[in-house]
Amino acid sequence: MRKVKLLIVTAALSIAMSFSAFAGQWNQDAKGLWYQNDDGTYPVSNWQWIDGDADGVSECYYFNESGYCLTNTTTPDGKTVDANGALVISGTGYLSKH
């Protein structure tokens, strides 16, 4: 009986874990680039980790009070972002997380 229960639980977890996770998406309009989370919200006046190119590594982006990603500038907290909006560390690399 225990083996049957274990088999059922294992099968259920395998099915549940096989569904794709939905991620947010980048959008652009006349005002600029913004990111919509999978729940329909978007970041405002803060940093957010995003794996925009689906390479398994997330970059850190800053979004202004209107929700647009800052690019090629210094953020309100004094950090530098590149042309794509990703946080730059020491002018040579990006801060990323796996």
Buried (B, 14 or more C-beta within 10 A) or exposed (E): EEEEEEEEEEEEEEEEEEEEEEEBEBEEEEEBBBBBBEEEEBBEEEBBEBBBEEEEEBBBBBBBEEBBBBBEEEBEEEBBBBEBBBBBEEEEEBBBEE
